[in-house]
């Protein structure tokens, strides 16, 4: 039975158009490949012909494409598996290249841009209000894809990961989701979850004050080298957790603009440190992380 099922599995390449970006050259990272429109058309040329519904004109107005190589039993199976990867890829690219405040987005399965039209009747007059939301300019994807941290994050999608590598990847994906959610309570919570996915090593426990204190201290140790900056960072983290606690307990809370920016910046800095710091690169397990932070505390 197992052999019969294995014989039905084949390797497929699944493509999806990208939105909000430009790309000038092919870039392959792990099992994901990014195609400029002309390169994608060339990739599709073997399938053009009299019996095909596709030709070069079918794709000439499309944006760049991204593809992933999938082992699957059917086209539907390949599409389902690829969609999960496309979601994660777009989150990684958002995390690596976008912020809350810039007018850009990297879209694959969803895209943060819309054009709202609103009509207002005031007595005998009607006013029309137009508003562009989200991404207003195209992002150049070429420099993003040659950025080493971005390459490392995309490579993690396709390899067997250690516990710490899984945490790094999850933190980046959650940070990318936060950017898509925007400057909202949900965007803020996603940023905090991003930080916690890296630094909360008490996975089987509720997020208690003692755990949030530990996360605040760990963040301060990783991000800064001197005592004054660490103390200031520790206080900022506690302020962030006060806001997080209010939201989690159902209290009405407008997240301050500076806290939203601060939470995302901390998330980005932590991921960058885990990818680039020589000591953190050696960490494989939760025990490794706990021992590392214990040594920092008593150094």
C-alpha positions in Angstrom: 0.0 0.0 0.0 2.8 2.4 1.0 4.7 1.7 -2.3 1.6 2.3 -4.4 1.1 5.7 -2.7 4.7 6.6 -3.2 4.5 5.8 -6.9 1.8 8.4 -7.3 3.8 11.2 -5.9 5.5 13.4 -8.4 7.5 16.7 -8.3 5.6 19.7 -9.5 6.5 23.4 -9.8 3.7 25.7 -8.6 3.7 29.4 -9.7 1.9 32.4 -8.3 1.9 36.0 -9.6 3.4 38.6 -7.3 1.9 42.1 -6.7 3.5 45.4 -5.6 7.0 44.5 -6.7 9.4 44.8 -9.6 12.1 42.2 -10.4 14.8 42.3 -13.1 16.5 38.9 -12.8 15.8 35.3 -11.7 16.7 34.4 -8.2 16.6 30.9 -6.7 16.8 30.3 -3.0 16.3 26.8 -1.8 13.2 25.4 -3.5 11.7 28.9 -4.2 12.4 30.7 -7.5 11.5 34.3 -8.3 10.9 35.0 -12.0 10.7 38.4 -13.8 7.8 38.4 -16.2 9.9 37.8 -19.3 11.7 34.9 -17.6 8.4 33.4 -16.5 7.1 33.6 -20.1 10.2 31.9 -21.3 9.7 29.2 -18.7 6.1 28.7 -20.1 7.1 28.6 -23.8 7.4 24.8 -24.0 3.6 24.6 -23.2 2.6 27.1 -25.9 1.2 25.8 -29.1 -1.9 25.3 -31.3 -3.6 23.1 -28.7 -2.8 25.4 -25.8 -5.0 28.2 -24.5 -1.8 30.0 -23.4 0.6 32.1 -25.4 3.1 34.9 -24.6 0.4 37.6 -24.7 -1.5 35.8 -21.9 1.2 36.9 -19.4 2.7 40.0 -20.8 0.8 42.4 -18.4 1.5 40.2 -15.4 3.8 41.0 -12.5 6.8 38.9 -11.5 6.1 35.3 -10.5 7.3 33.1 -7.6 7.4 29.3 -7.8 8.0 26.5 -5.3 8.8 22.9 -6.1 6.4 20.5 -4.4 6.2 16.7 -4.1 2.5 15.9 -4.4 0.0 13.3 -5.4 -2.2 15.6 -7.5 -2.5 19.2 -8.8 -4.9 20.0 -6.0 -2.5 18.5 -3.4 0.4 20.6 -4.9 -1.7 23.8 -4.8 -2.7 23.3 -1.2 0.9 22.7 -0.1 2.2 25.6 -2.2 -0.4 28.0 -0.8 1.0 27.5 2.7 4.5 28.2 1.5 3.4 31.3 -0.6 1.8 32.7 2.6 5.0 32.2 4.5 7.2 33.6 1.7 5.2 36.8 1.5 5.3 37.2 5.3 9.1 36.8 5.2 9.5 39.3 2.4 7.2 41.8 4.2 9.1 41.4 7.4 12.5 41.8 5.6 11.5 44.8 3.6 8.4 46.7 4.8 7.3 48.6 7.8 4.1 50.0 9.2 4.7 53.4 7.8 6.0 52.9 4.3 3.6 52.8 1.3 4.9 49.4 0.0 3.8 45.8 0.2 4.9 42.5 -1.2 1.8 40.5 -2.2 1.4 36.8 -3.3 -1.8 35.4 -1.9 -3.0 38.8 -0.6 -2.0 42.4 -1.2 -2.4 45.4 1.0 -3.7 48.0 -1.4 -7.2 49.3 -2.1 -8.9 52.4 -3.6 -11.9 53.5 -1.5 -14.7 55.7 -2.9 -16.9 57.4 -0.4 -19.9 59.7 -1.0 -21.1 62.2 1.7 -24.5 63.9 1.4 -24.6 67.3 3.2 -28.0 68.9 2.8 -28.3 69.6 -1.0 -24.7 68.8 -1.9 -22.9 65.5 -2.5 -19.1 65.2 -1.9 -17.0 62.4 -3.3 -14.0 61.3 -1.3 -11.3 59.1 -2.9 -8.6 57.4 -0.8 -5.7 55.2 -1.7 -4.9 52.7 1.1 -1.9 50.5 1.6 0.8 50.0 -1.0 1.1 53.0 -3.3 4.5 52.4 -4.9 6.2 49.4 -6.4 9.0 47.8 -4.3 12.2 46.7 -6.1 12.6 43.1 -5.1 16.2 42.6 -6.4 18.0 44.1 -3.4 15.7 42.3 -1.0 16.4 38.9 -2.4 20.2 39.3 -2.2 20.1 40.4 1.4 21.7 37.6 3.4 19.1 37.6 6.3 16.3 37.3 3.7 18.1 34.4 2.0 18.6 32.6 5.4 14.9 33.0 6.3 13.7 31.6 2.9 16.2 28.7 3.2 14.8 27.8 6.6 11.4 27.1 5.0 12.8 24.1 3.1 15.2 22.5 5.6 14.9 20.3 8.7 15.1 22.9 11.5 16.4 23.0 15.0 14.1 24.3 17.7 15.7 27.7 17.6 15.6 27.9 13.8 11.9 27.1 14.0 11.5 30.0 16.4 13.4 32.4 14.2 11.3 31.5 11.2 8.0 31.8 13.2 9.1 35.1 14.5 9.7 36.5 11.0 6.4 35.1 9.7 4.4 36.6 12.6 6.2 39.9 12.1 5.2 39.9 8.4 1.6 39.2 9.3 1.8 42.1 11.7 2.8 44.5 8.9 -0.1 43.3 6.8 -2.5 43.8 9.7 -1.2 47.4 9.9 -1.2 49.8 12.8 -4.0 48.0 14.7 -4.4 46.1 17.9 -4.0 42.9 15.8 -0.8 44.2 14.2 0.5 45.0 17.7 -0.4 41.6 19.1 1.3 39.8 16.1 4.5 41.8 16.9 4.4 40.7 20.5 3.8 37.1 19.5 6.8 37.4 17.2 9.0 38.4 20.1 7.6 35.7 22.4 8.0 33.0 19.8 11.8 33.7 20.0 12.3 34.3 23.7 9.5 32.5 25.6 11.2 29.2 26.5 8.4 28.3 28.9 6.1 26.9 26.2 4.0 24.8 28.6 3.1 27.7 30.9 0.7 30.7 30.7 2.3 34.1 30.0 2.7 35.1 33.6 4.4 38.3 34.9 7.6 36.3 35.7 7.8 35.1 32.1 7.2 38.6 30.7 9.9 39.9 33.0 12.2 37.2 31.6 11.4 38.2 28.0 12.0 41.9 28.8 15.4 41.1 30.3 16.4 38.7 27.4 15.4 41.4 24.9 17.5 44.0 26.7 20.5 41.7 26.8 20.3 40.8 23.1 19.6 44.2 21.7 22.0 46.4 23.8 25.5 46.1 25.2 25.5 48.7 28.0 23.6 48.9 31.2 21.8 52.2 30.6 20.4 51.1 27.3 19.4 47.8 28.7 17.5 49.4 31.5 15.7 51.7 29.1 14.9 48.7 26.8 13.6 46.7 29.8 11.2 49.5 30.7 10.0 49.9 27.1 9.3 46.1 27.0 7.3 46.3 30.3 5.3 49.2 28.8 4.6 47.0 25.7 3.4 44.2 27.9 1.1 46.5 29.9 -0.6 47.3 26.6 -0.6 43.7 25.5 -2.3 42.7 28.8 -5.0 45.3 28.4 -5.8 44.0 24.9 -5.7 40.4 26.0 -8.2 41.1 28.9 -10.7 42.8 26.6 -10.1 46.4 27.7 -10.6 49.1 25.1 -7.1 50.2 24.2 -5.7 52.4 21.4 -2.2 51.2 20.9 0.2 54.2 20.9 1.9 54.8 17.6 5.3 54.7 19.2 4.6 51.3 20.8 3.6 49.8 17.4 6.8 51.0 15.8 8.8 49.9 18.8 7.4 46.4 18.9 8.1 45.8 15.2 11.6 47.2 15.5 12.4 45.0 18.4 11.0 42.0 16.5 13.2 42.8 13.5 16.3 43.4 15.6 15.9 40.2 17.5 15.5 38.1 14.4 18.5 39.8 12.9 20.6 39.1 16.0 19.6 35.4 16.0 20.6 35.2 12.3 23.9 37.1 12.6 25.3 36.9 16.2 27.9 34.2 16.5 26.9 33.1 20.0 23.2 33.0 19.1 23.9 31.1 15.9 25.2 28.2 18.1 21.9 27.8 19.9 19.9 24.7 19.0 17.5 24.1 21.8 15.5 25.9 24.6 18.1 24.6 27.1 20.8 26.2 25.0 19.0 29.5 25.1 18.3 29.4 28.8 21.9 28.6 29.6 23.1 31.4 27.4 20.9 34.0 29.1 21.8 32.7 32.5 25.5 33.3 31.8 24.7 36.8 30.5 22.7 37.5 33.7 25.6 36.6 36.0 28.5 37.8 33.8 
